[in-house]
Every structure is written in structure tokens, then in C-alpha cells.
Amino acid sequence: MATVTHDEALAHARRLLNGQPGAALEQARAILAAVPASAAAHRIAAEALRRLGRDGEAADAALAAVGAAVHDEAMIAAALALAENRLPDAEAALRARLKEDPTDVAAIRMLAEVAGRIGRYGDAEKLLTRALELAPGFGAARANLATVLYKQNRYAEAVETLDAVLTDDPDNPAHANLKAAALGRIGGYDEAIALYAELVERFPGHARLWMSYGHMLKTVGRQEDSIAAYRRGLDAEPGLGEIWWSLANLKTIRFDEADRQAMEAALAAAEPAGAERDDDRLHLHFALGKAYDDAGAPDAAFRHYAAGNAIRAGQLGYDAAETSAIVDAAIATCTAGFFADRAGQGDPSGDPVFILGMPRAGSTLIEQILASHSAIEGTMELPDIPALALGLGREAKGEGRHWVAALAEACPDKLADMGAAFLRRTAVQRKTGKPLYIDKLPNNWLYAPLIRLILPNAKIIDARRHPLDCCWSNFRQHFAKGQAFSYRLSDMGAYYRDYVRLMAHLDAVQPGRVHRVIHEALLSDPETEVRAMLAFLGQPFEEGCMAFHTNARAVRTASSEQVRRPINRDGVDQWRPYAEWLGPLEEALGPVLDAYPEVPAGLI
């Protein structure tokens, strides 16, 4: 070894791997005796042990290589590029390393982080799975995998993965926090609340933990406890705008003058404008809009709503023309003949009930009513139909937005597989033995033709509310994610109009397949409307549906507290104090506004 350089010794060991793994192991160990921090030698030892069938020792050696990587200059440079968000530099360095040594699990994990940061979660998952094949005990990679699964809406798998992570690292608060969030997505509310209670006890000064705890308490109807949790978060961080908005988003709380002053002070502290404080500012603007609305000051309220919406619109960059183009394509493609040619295809299950339409149109109320029936289970807004549609587009056309064209080319087996995939993916949401279950994601209206094809026996209920009340309610609402159309009045009007014309087309080519519930009719004559809905679902009327507000089920949406009250008309005509500012909305709505609740002739 005295006359052989470290690099030469490594090269010799790598050559020995091909046919002489025992000798390669001896060589790697000799290198490590001289240079204990040689990550490359640890990796050679791991590969030699794998080839010798000594998998447990191989996994240990692979982990030793990860630990030794902190002394590797190339890996330090890649880590620095990641820390500085120079993702192209990091990716180039890591790919070069993996070309040289495909078993470098530290590099594999870091490359997965690059993929995750740019939204390539499938690639990140494959890389992390490979890292764990090589080093099953690599806890950081397993924790990263849990996050990637969560980001892909695979919450049950994320929980299972986190259980393994927490077994090895039980005191890690970040892992417990992610597990609580994932449990909340699959209805494991009691366990999630218990986890959050432990976390806030351990970290009482952590404002965001108090906020997450408050969210979960709100979901299960513990409103006073949720308010107390939010207030504890504000004690820790008075300027955290998202907590102020969380209080506003309860809908039932009224802010007082002290609250308004505290929010105005927090907003002033968040200036000047800048991307790093935009989230605080937009949340504070939405909350202040609610506060001034409570105080009967529409001028100030609208000023704050407009400011919050402008920030969020700038972040999202929504393109209304793209939604219109998808609707145009769906109308042109999904004709009566198109559906007739595919009759009998798809999965035959009649279990799902889809409640769709515009957000803030009363879908949560409808779900709460129906979920009070002995045969119908409420779940939540499920992400699976959009995911299936966009996946179809990417698979067939290379881009998710082309799902309509891909749908036209889908074979019968594909349609059946997609329907079965929806049932399989949503099974985790079913907690009872009830025969029907609800998916109330409003935005599923855009995918209603897809639903009709992959689940032809599923029921679709269209929740529709007066355009001005509905759209104004959206403009006042900051959504946790999605709903990018809702942050400009003109975009919202166009979105509502696109929604109406696609549903009108579906009525024309698939008559009787969608049951429409007009929100104002439901408020005026609830029993008649409830009986009609249940008849559409093939279920007998039950008095329990009329006492929906006593149902203790968890509700995740912004209307969670409103549906725990009897039917009322508090939300009707809330747009009127703001009428002078709604011109762009009215112009975009066009004839849909004047014709409501009918569909204007010639709209499609």
C-alpha cells in the first residue's frame, strides 16, 4: 500500500469485484485500514458483500459509506449546491458521481431530493426505493420516501413508511408531524390529534404545530379547542398570517377591534413586499377582509381581499384559456355517439357518489346531509379523479392536460382499469360498511365525462349556487391548495361559465345522468330537495338527513362549522355590499348570470 495511491487501490478493488468479490472485500478493508473515511472503499465493501450473499453486512457497509460521505469533497460540493438551491449544478454533480459509482446511496438520496424539489416525485420515489434496496437501514432515505409518498397523495403508504422511520427514530418531531398530517388525510383523526397533543407539549413555542393541531381539532368539530390552539400559536408568533386566516376560516368567529389592530400591526411588520413574506401578507389580507366585513366596512374589506388575491394570483399564474380549451375539447370529443360506442365499458361498481361543481356552492352541506343516511358514507375531497386524468394524459400524450385526447383513444381495458384504480385508491377512506361513499371534490366537474366512462354506474350530483354569491364566496376564500382560478374576478367568472357549459353538454348527451341541486332551492325547501337526491341515489328517505347538523363526523372543508348548524340563509346575497367592485366578474359571467338557474340558450 505504501507505493500505491488511494485512487489506484480503489480502482484495483473495483476490478476485483468482477469475478473475485472476496478479494475485492479484502482490498476494500485494506484501504479502510489506511483511510477509514474512504466512502468509496465502504461502497466497494458493500457491493462485494452483496455479491457474496452477505446482505446484512452489505447494508451496514452501505450505511458506513453514507457516514463517510461527509468527508468527500465532491459530495460536499453537491450538498452546498442543494443548500443554495442551485439544482442544475447539484444534479450534474450527482449524476456524474452515480455514473462513476451507481451504488452511492448518499448520492442517490441527494438526487432524489433534486427530483422532489422540481416536482418529479415519481423519479424521486424510484431513486429512494433503490437507495433503500442498497441500504435498508438508511433512515434519512426512508423519511424522504415518506415525504414523497405524501406529496403524491399516497397517505396510507406514507403512514406505513413513517411507522418504520419512527421505530428507529421515535423522538423525531418532524416525522411525527408528517405522520399526523398523513393520518388526517385518511381519517385517522384520533391518532393524529394525540400526536399533535404530544408535539405541542414538547414544543409549546412552535406556532405552526399549534396551527396544525388547531386544524385537526376543527376537523372533528372541537371548535373551542381549535380556537384555543390557534390563539396559543399566535402567542408564540403573532405575525404568522396563516393562523389569523385559520381563525377567519372558521367562518363562525367574529374578530374584534383588538384583533384588527394586531393583524394590521403584523401586516405592517411584513412590509416591504417581498416573496419571503408574501405568504404572511396574503393570509393577513384575507383575514383582515373577514375582520372588516364583520365590522360592516366593505370598502376596507374589499381592499384587503383584493390585495390578498392579487398576491396569490401572482404566485399561481392561472391561465383561464387553458381551462376553456379543455372544456372545448371535452364537448367536441364526448358526444352522444362517443358515449354510446363505449356503453358497458368501465368498472361496474355503483359505490361512489360524486358531488361536484364550483367550490363554495354548498357541496359540503349536501355531503353532510347525505352522510347522515344509513347507507351513505362521507369521506372528503379526494384527489384521485384529477390524478387519474392527468396520469392518463402523461402516459398517452406526454402531458397531463391532454387527457381528453388520451381518453378518446383509451381501450375498454384501460377504462375498466382506471375505474378499478379509483376504487382501490379510495378504499382507505371507507371506514364503515355503508354501500355508498362520497367524493366531494368540486373540481371533478371538469372530469365528469371521464367519470361517466370509467365508473358508469357511479352517481353524480351537481351542486350549483347563484353565480355572484358563489364567486364572491370564492374571492373571499384563500384555499390551502388548488383553485388557482379563484384569485381574479374575471378568471372566476370564466371558470363558472366553463363549468356551466360542460355540465349542460353532459345533460344533453347523457340525459338524466347528473342530478342538479340548486343551493337556494335546498335552503328554501330542504325536505323536497333531500327526497329528490335520495331518490336519484336509489335510497329511501330518512329523517336523520334533516338533522344533519347533529352528525359528529369529521369535516375537512372551509364549511366545516357552517354544516354543524341547521340550514340557514346567512350566506345568501353576501355579494351585495360589494356590488360596485364586481364588474369584471359580471362581465365574464355574461348570460350565465342573467339566466341563472337555467342554462342560456346557445351557450354550448
Secondary structure, DSSP 8 states (H G I E B T S, - for coil): -TTS-HHHHHHHHHHHHTT-HHHHHHHHHHHHHH-TT-HHHHHHHHHHHHHTT-HHHHHHHHHHHHHHGGG-HHHHHHHHHHHTT-HHHHHHHHHHHHHH-TT-HHHHHHHHHHHHHTT-HHHHHHHHHHHHHH-TT-HHHHHHHHHHHHHTT-HHHHHHHHHHHHHHSTT-HHHHHHHHHHHHHTT-HHHHHHHHHHHHHH-TT-HHHHHHHHHHHHHTT-HHHHHHHHHHHHHH-TT-HHHHHHHHTTSS----HHHHHHHHHHHHHT-S--GGGHHHHHHHHHHHHHHHHHTT-HHHHHHHHHHHHHHHHHHH---HHHHHHHHHHHHHHS-HHHHHHTTT-S-----EEEEEESTTSSHHHHHHHHTTSTTEEEEE--SHHHHHHHHHHHHHHSSGGGHHHHHHH--HHHHHHHHHHHHHHHGGG--S--SEEEE--GGGGGGHHHHHHHSTTSEEEEEE--HHHHHHHHHT---SS--GGGGSHHHHHHHHHHHHHHHHHHHHHSTTSEEEEEHHHHHHSHHHHHHHHHHHTT----GGGGGGGG------STTTTGGGS----TTTTTTGGGGGG-HHHHHHHTHHHHHTTS--TT--
